[in-house]
Amino acid sequence: MPGHKGEERMGFEGLDITEINGADSLYEASGIIRESEENASRLFGAHTLYSTEGSSQCIRAMLCLAMWHGREQGSPCRILAARNAHKTFLTAVALLDIEVSWLPVKEPGSYLAGGVNTEALAKMLSEESPTAVYLTSPDYLGGQADVKEAAALCHKHGALLLVDNAHGAYLKFLNPSEHPMDLGADLCCDSAHKTLHALTGAAYLHISKNAPAGLRERGREAMALFGSTSPSYLILQSLDRLNAELAGDYPHRLSLFLHALEEVKTALRRTGYTVCEGESLKLTLQAKPYGYTGQELAARLEDRGVVCEFADPDYLVLMLTPSVGEEGLRRLSEALRAIPRREAIAEAPPTVPVCPRAMSPREAMLSPCERLPVERCVGRILSSPSVGCPPAVPILISGERITEEAVACFRYYGVEVCSVVKEPSK
């Protein structure tokens, strides 16, 4: 294996190898892969493992490690989490049968935002004594949680801090670093293909040098539990090649690009756009103050050859990297500034309700279910998350009972069909 035997039909088959002599084996790494991971570990200042299945594999591994850690401490695993978690978090919780308590958001707004109320976090840490806290930072709109403060609170109460940093691998190479590993997190995942230059599916699981030893000792075991036994060596090679780039001139190129991007953001503000504050490489616009929905702005950009990362009724999100270059930034800026400003749209998004819990996520996801139009789902229990990718952030949590307010949110965000738990036959 593989069956193509290196015969080139698409141009890369000669590099698409598997576990042959000299190539090492990802989940039993003792040779070249282990050496490459050690290089990445030095770059990130952590114990770093490779994933060829994106941050999703790393999220599952983080939760598994937290569960094992809790059991070693003699208690069942309970996690405090912000509700803007990727749906992989929810499916992993269901698979591992982990109990979750949801943190209140700092202020109402988009369901994609995840600002954490630190007073509420301190209170829940004290009252619930969880195994871990799970944050998504940066979130899909570019917002960043106060990871440093959260880490201090967690460690004060004997809890681990887990961070989904899928959108923020580059934060390590800012000056100063804003990476979760440097802010006190115990575990975090990075997607190396979102803001860095590895192939799609490349990611890292980082385990802090200050984390309990058991997390480091069982990290590879947790990754293997959820990973394919046929990891892509093309992706692994892209991760290895990335090490040299990150150790070279990448921080300098990143700094120059961010300076140019900040000038673009300033020009857009002068044009009348509302540019959201947040992590450096995202350009997130509030669309309605400029007279459009996010989808309308996205369509205007696509007509000019610019494809955005994500758009909904309120926001337009563009994920940028130094690979865009000065010419790409110029085209983007010109395309946005060429869109005429219109009268602001006053419609505000609905407040996403916290619906009553009727089942655990595990019970709901593993129960018989049926798909119904959202209008017929009031009073029913949500089974699987009703959201695609992007943004892959559930509006409602599996196991919650759907209310009229929830249906209004589904309609607003374009969800037409829900998967709900089947009711017993009468």
C-alpha positions as CSV (number, residue, x, y, z in Angstrom):
1,M,0.0,0.0,0.0
2,P,-0.9,2.5,-1.3
3,G,-2.3,0.9,-4.4
4,H,-1.0,3.5,-6.9
5,K,2.6,2.3,-6.1
6,G,4.0,5.7,-6.8
7,E,2.7,5.9,-10.3
8,E,2.2,9.6,-10.9
9,R,-1.3,10.6,-12.2
10,M,-1.8,13.7,-10.1
11,G,1.8,14.6,-9.5
12,F,2.3,13.8,-5.8
13,E,2.0,10.0,-5.7
14,G,5.7,9.5,-5.2
15,L,5.5,11.3,-1.9
16,D,2.3,9.5,-0.8
17,I,4.0,6.8,1.3
18,T,3.0,4.7,4.3
19,E,4.7,3.0,7.2
20,I,7.7,1.5,5.4
21,N,11.2,1.2,6.7
22,G,12.7,4.7,7.4
23,A,9.3,6.4,7.3
24,D,8.4,5.8,11.0
25,S,4.8,5.3,12.3
26,L,2.8,8.3,13.7
27,Y,1.3,6.6,16.7
28,E,4.5,4.6,17.6
29,A,6.9,7.3,16.5
30,S,10.5,6.5,17.3
31,G,12.3,7.8,14.2
32,I,11.9,10.6,11.8
33,I,8.3,11.5,12.8
34,R,9.4,11.7,16.4
35,E,12.3,13.9,15.5
36,S,10.1,16.2,13.5
37,E,7.6,16.4,16.4
38,E,10.5,17.3,18.7
39,N,11.5,20.1,16.4
40,A,7.9,21.4,16.5
41,S,7.9,21.0,20.3
42,R,10.9,23.3,20.5
43,L,9.2,25.9,18.3
44,F,6.0,25.9,20.4
45,G,7.6,25.5,23.8
46,A,5.5,22.4,24.6
47,H,5.2,18.7,24.1
48,T,3.8,18.7,20.6
49,L,2.2,15.9,18.7
50,Y,1.1,15.8,15.0
51,S,-2.4,15.3,13.7
52,T,-3.3,14.5,10.1
53,E,-7.1,14.8,10.9
54,G,-7.3,18.4,11.8
55,S,-7.9,19.9,15.2
56,S,-11.0,17.7,15.5
57,Q,-8.7,14.7,16.3
58,C,-6.9,16.9,18.9
59,I,-10.1,18.0,20.5
60,R,-11.2,14.4,21.1
61,A,-7.8,13.6,22.4
62,M,-7.8,16.6,24.8
63,L,-11.2,15.5,26.3
64,C,-10.0,11.9,26.6
65,L,-6.9,13.0,28.5
66,A,-9.0,15.2,30.7
67,M,-11.3,12.2,31.4
68,W,-8.3,10.0,32.2
69,H,-6.9,12.7,34.5
70,G,-10.2,13.0,36.4
71,R,-10.4,9.3,36.9
72,E,-6.8,9.2,38.2
73,Q,-8.0,11.9,40.7
74,G,-10.8,9.6,41.8
75,S,-13.7,11.7,40.3
76,P,-15.9,11.5,37.2
77,C,-15.0,14.0,34.5
78,R,-17.0,17.2,34.5
79,I,-16.1,20.1,32.2
80,L,-17.1,23.7,32.2
81,A,-17.3,24.9,28.6
82,A,-18.3,28.0,26.6
83,R,-21.3,27.3,24.4
84,N,-19.5,28.5,21.2
85,A,-17.5,25.3,21.0
86,H,-17.1,23.5,17.7
87,K,-19.5,20.6,17.2
88,T,-16.6,18.2,17.5
89,F,-16.5,19.1,21.2
90,L,-20.1,18.0,21.5
91,T,-19.7,14.8,19.7
92,A,-16.6,13.9,21.7
93,V,-18.5,14.7,24.9
94,A,-21.2,12.3,23.8
95,L,-18.7,9.5,22.8
96,L,-16.8,9.8,26.1
97,D,-19.9,10.3,28.3
98,I,-18.5,13.5,29.9
99,E,-20.8,15.8,31.9
100,V,-20.7,19.4,30.8
101,S,-21.8,22.6,32.5
102,W,-22.1,25.6,30.2
103,L,-20.5,28.9,31.1
104,P,-22.6,32.0,30.7
105,V,-21.3,34.4,28.0
106,K,-19.8,37.7,28.9
107,E,-22.4,39.6,27.0
108,P,-25.2,38.6,24.7
109,G,-24.5,38.7,21.0
110,S,-23.7,36.2,18.2
111,Y,-23.8,32.6,19.2
112,L,-20.3,32.4,17.6
113,A,-18.8,34.7,20.2
114,G,-17.3,33.2,23.3
115,G,-16.3,35.9,25.7
116,V,-16.2,34.4,29.2
117,N,-17.5,36.1,32.3
118,T,-14.6,35.5,34.7
119,E,-16.7,36.2,37.8
120,A,-19.1,33.4,36.7
121,L,-16.1,31.2,35.9
122,A,-14.6,31.6,39.3
123,K,-18.0,30.9,40.9
124,M,-18.6,27.8,38.9
125,L,-15.1,26.5,39.6
126,S,-15.6,26.9,43.3
127,E,-19.1,25.3,43.3
128,E,-18.6,22.5,40.8
129,S,-15.0,21.5,41.2
130,P,-14.7,20.5,37.5
131,T,-11.9,18.4,36.0
132,A,-11.3,21.0,33.3
133,V,-12.4,24.2,31.6
134,Y,-12.7,24.3,27.8
135,L,-12.5,27.5,25.9
136,T,-12.6,28.3,22.1
137,S,-10.1,31.2,21.5
138,P,-9.9,32.7,19.0
139,D,-13.6,32.2,18.2
140,Y,-15.0,32.2,14.7
141,L,-15.4,36.0,14.7
142,G,-11.9,36.5,15.9
143,G,-12.6,37.3,19.6
144,Q,-10.1,36.2,22.1
145,A,-10.8,35.0,25.6
146,D,-8.6,36.1,28.5
147,V,-6.7,32.8,28.5
148,K,-4.1,34.0,31.1
149,E,-6.7,34.9,33.7
150,A,-8.7,31.7,33.0
151,A,-5.6,29.6,33.4
152,A,-4.8,31.3,36.8
153,L,-8.4,30.6,38.0
154,C,-8.3,27.0,36.8
155,H,-5.1,26.2,38.5
156,K,-6.2,27.9,41.7
157,H,-9.1,25.5,41.8
158,G,-7.2,22.4,40.6
159,A,-8.7,22.3,37.2
160,L,-7.1,21.9,33.8
161,L,-7.5,24.5,31.1
162,L,-8.1,23.2,27.6
163,V,-8.2,25.6,24.6
164,D,-9.4,25.1,21.1
165,N,-6.9,27.4,19.4
166,A,-7.6,26.0,15.9
167,H,-7.7,29.5,14.4
168,G,-4.6,30.8,16.2
169,A,-1.5,28.7,15.5
170,Y,0.3,31.9,14.3
171,L,-0.2,33.6,17.7
172,K,3.0,31.9,18.9
173,F,5.0,34.0,16.5
174,L,3.7,37.4,17.5
175,N,6.0,39.5,19.7
176,P,5.0,39.0,22.4
177,S,3.4,35.6,22.0
178,E,-0.4,35.3,22.5
179,H,-0.4,31.5,22.2
180,P,-2.3,29.5,24.9
181,M,0.8,27.5,25.7
182,D,2.5,30.8,26.8
183,L,-0.6,32.0,28.6
184,G,-1.0,29.0,31.0
185,A,-3.2,26.5,29.2
186,D,-2.5,22.8,30.0
187,L,-3.7,21.5,26.6
188,C,-4.5,23.1,23.3
189,C,-4.9,22.3,19.7
190,D,-3.8,24.3,16.6
191,S,-4.8,23.9,13.0
192,A,-1.6,24.2,11.0
193,H,-3.6,24.6,7.8
194,K,-5.8,27.5,8.8
195,T,-3.3,30.3,9.5
196,L,0.0,28.5,8.8
197,H,1.0,26.9,5.5
198,A,0.6,23.2,6.0
199,L,-1.8,21.0,4.0
200,T,-5.5,20.8,4.9
201,G,-5.9,18.4,7.9
202,A,-2.5,19.3,9.5
203,A,-2.8,20.1,13.2
204,Y,-1.0,20.0,16.5
205,L,-1.9,18.8,20.0
206,H,0.2,20.8,22.5
207,I,0.7,19.6,26.1
208,S,2.2,22.1,28.5
209,K,5.5,21.3,30.1
210,N,3.8,22.3,33.4
211,A,0.8,20.0,32.9
212,P,0.5,16.8,35.0
213,A,2.9,14.2,33.7
214,G,0.1,11.7,32.9
215,L,-1.1,14.0,30.1
216,R,2.3,13.9,28.4
217,E,2.7,10.2,29.0
218,R,-0.6,9.3,27.4
219,G,-0.9,12.0,24.8
220,R,0.0,9.7,21.8
221,E,-2.3,7.0,23.1
222,A,-5.2,9.5,23.2
223,M,-4.4,10.6,19.6
224,A,-4.3,7.0,18.4
225,L,-7.6,6.2,20.0
226,F,-9.3,8.6,17.6
227,G,-6.9,8.7,14.6
228,S,-6.9,6.6,11.4
229,T,-4.3,3.8,11.3
230,S,-3.5,5.2,7.8
231,P,-2.4,8.8,8.5
232,S,-1.5,10.9,5.4
233,Y,2.3,11.1,5.0
234,L,1.7,14.0,2.6
235,I,0.2,16.0,5.5
236,L,3.0,14.8,7.8
237,Q,5.6,16.0,5.3
238,S,3.9,19.4,5.1
239,L,4.1,19.7,8.9
240,D,7.8,18.8,8.9
241,R,8.6,21.3,6.2
242,L,6.6,23.9,8.1
243,N,9.1,23.6,11.0
244,A,11.9,25.1,8.9
245,E,9.7,28.0,7.8
246,L,8.6,28.8,11.3
247,A,12.2,28.7,12.6
248,G,13.2,30.9,9.7
249,D,11.8,34.2,8.5
250,Y,8.1,33.5,9.2
251,P,7.9,35.8,12.3
252,H,9.3,38.7,10.3
253,R,7.0,38.1,7.3
254,L,4.1,37.8,9.6
255,S,5.0,41.1,11.3
256,L,5.2,42.9,8.0
257,F,1.9,41.5,6.7
258,L,0.1,42.4,9.9
259,H,1.3,46.0,9.6
260,A,-0.1,46.1,6.0
261,L,-3.3,44.5,7.1
262,E,-3.8,47.1,9.9
263,E,-3.5,49.8,7.2
264,V,-6.3,48.1,5.2
265,K,-8.5,47.9,8.3
266,T,-7.9,51.6,8.9
267,A,-8.9,52.4,5.3
268,L,-12.0,50.3,5.6
269,R,-13.0,52.1,8.8
270,R,-12.6,55.5,7.0
271,T,-14.9,54.1,4.2
272,G,-17.6,53.5,6.8
273,Y,-17.1,49.8,7.6
274,T,-17.5,48.6,11.2
275,V,-14.3,46.4,11.7
276,C,-14.5,44.1,14.7
277,E,-11.7,44.0,17.2
278,G,-10.0,40.7,17.7
279,E,-7.1,38.5,16.7
280,S,-4.8,40.0,14.2
281,L,-5.1,37.9,11.1
282,K,-8.9,38.0,10.9
283,L,-10.9,40.7,9.1
284,T,-14.4,40.6,10.6
285,L,-16.9,43.2,9.4
286,Q,-20.3,44.0,10.9
287,A,-22.3,44.1,7.7
288,K,-25.6,45.7,8.7
289,P,-24.2,49.1,9.7
290,Y,-22.9,49.4,6.1
291,G,-26.4,48.5,4.7
292,Y,-25.9,44.9,3.8
293,T,-26.1,41.4,5.3
294,G,-22.9,39.4,5.5
295,Q,-24.1,37.1,2.7
296,E,-24.7,40.1,0.4
297,L,-21.2,41.5,1.0
298,A,-19.8,38.0,0.4
299,A,-21.7,37.7,-2.9
300,R,-20.4,41.2,-4.0
301,L,-16.8,40.1,-3.2
302,E,-17.2,36.8,-5.0
303,D,-18.2,38.7,-8.1
304,R,-14.8,40.3,-7.9
305,G,-12.9,37.1,-7.4
306,V,-12.6,37.3,-3.6
307,V,-14.0,34.3,-1.6
308,C,-14.6,34.9,2.1
309,E,-14.3,32.4,4.9
310,F,-17.8,32.8,6.4
311,A,-20.8,35.1,6.2
312,D,-24.1,35.2,8.0
313,P,-26.8,37.9,8.3
314,D,-24.6,40.0,10.6
315,Y,-21.0,39.3,9.9
316,L,-18.5,38.8,7.1
317,V,-15.3,36.9,8.1
318,L,-12.1,36.8,6.1
319,M,-9.1,34.7,7.3
320,L,-5.9,36.1,6.0
321,T,-2.3,35.0,6.1
322,P,1.0,36.3,4.8
323,S,0.4,34.2,1.7
324,V,-2.2,36.7,0.6
325,G,0.6,39.2,0.0
326,E,0.4,42.9,-0.7
327,E,-1.3,42.4,-4.0
328,G,-4.0,40.2,-2.4
329,L,-4.6,42.8,0.3
330,R,-4.8,45.6,-2.3
331,R,-7.4,43.6,-4.3
332,L,-9.4,42.9,-1.2
333,S,-9.4,46.5,0.0
334,E,-10.4,47.8,-3.5
335,A,-13.2,45.2,-3.7
336,L,-14.7,46.2,-0.3
337,R,-14.3,49.9,-0.9
338,A,-16.0,49.7,-4.3
339,I,-19.2,48.5,-2.7
340,P,-21.4,51.5,-2.2
341,R,-22.6,52.2,1.3
342,R,-26.3,52.0,1.9
343,E,-28.7,52.9,4.7
344,A,-27.9,50.8,7.8
345,I,-30.1,47.8,8.4
346,A,-31.6,48.2,11.9
347,E,-32.7,44.5,12.4
348,A,-30.8,43.0,15.3
349,P,-30.1,39.2,15.6
350,P,-32.3,37.2,17.9
351,T,-30.9,36.3,21.3
352,V,-30.0,32.7,21.3
353,P,-32.0,31.1,24.2
354,V,-30.6,28.7,26.7
355,C,-33.2,26.0,26.3
356,P,-34.2,23.5,29.1
357,R,-32.1,20.3,29.2
358,A,-34.2,17.2,28.7
359,M,-31.3,14.7,28.1
360,S,-27.6,14.6,28.1
361,P,-25.9,15.1,24.8
362,R,-24.9,11.4,24.8
363,E,-28.5,10.3,25.3
364,A,-29.8,12.6,22.7
365,M,-27.2,11.7,20.0
366,L,-27.5,8.0,20.5
367,S,-31.3,7.9,20.6
368,P,-33.4,7.1,17.5
369,C,-34.1,10.3,15.7
370,E,-36.0,11.8,12.8
371,R,-35.5,14.9,10.7
372,L,-38.3,17.5,10.7
373,P,-38.8,21.0,9.4
374,V,-37.9,23.4,12.2
375,E,-41.5,24.7,12.4
376,R,-42.6,21.2,13.6
377,C,-39.8,20.9,16.2
378,V,-41.2,23.1,19.0
379,G,-41.2,21.0,22.2
380,R,-39.0,18.3,20.7
381,I,-35.5,17.3,21.9
382,L,-32.6,18.2,19.7
383,S,-30.6,15.1,18.6
384,S,-27.6,16.1,16.5
385,P,-26.3,19.7,16.1
386,S,-28.1,21.4,13.2
387,V,-25.2,23.3,11.7
388,G,-22.8,22.8,8.9
389,C,-19.1,23.8,8.5
390,P,-18.3,26.6,8.5
391,P,-19.0,27.6,11.2
392,A,-19.7,24.2,12.8
393,V,-20.8,25.9,16.0
394,P,-24.2,24.5,17.3
395,I,-26.9,27.1,17.9
396,L,-28.5,24.7,20.4
397,I,-27.0,21.9,22.4
398,S,-28.0,18.3,21.8
399,G,-30.4,17.2,24.5
400,E,-32.1,20.6,24.9
401,R,-35.8,21.0,24.3
402,I,-36.5,23.3,21.3
403,T,-38.5,26.4,22.1
404,E,-40.3,28.9,19.9
405,E,-37.3,31.3,20.5
406,A,-34.9,28.6,19.3
407,V,-36.9,28.0,16.1
408,A,-36.8,31.8,15.4
409,C,-33.0,31.5,15.7
410,F,-32.8,28.6,13.4
411,R,-34.8,30.4,10.8
412,Y,-32.7,33.6,11.2
413,Y,-29.5,31.6,10.6
414,G,-30.9,29.6,7.7
415,V,-31.5,26.2,9.4
416,E,-34.5,24.6,7.8
417,V,-34.5,21.1,9.2
418,C,-33.6,19.7,12.6
419,S,-32.7,16.2,13.8
420,V,-34.9,15.5,16.9
421,V,-35.2,12.5,19.2
422,K,-38.0,10.2,18.2
423,E,-41.0,10.1,20.5
424,P,-42.1,6.8,21.8
425,S,-45.0,5.2,19.8
426,K,-48.3,5.5,21.5
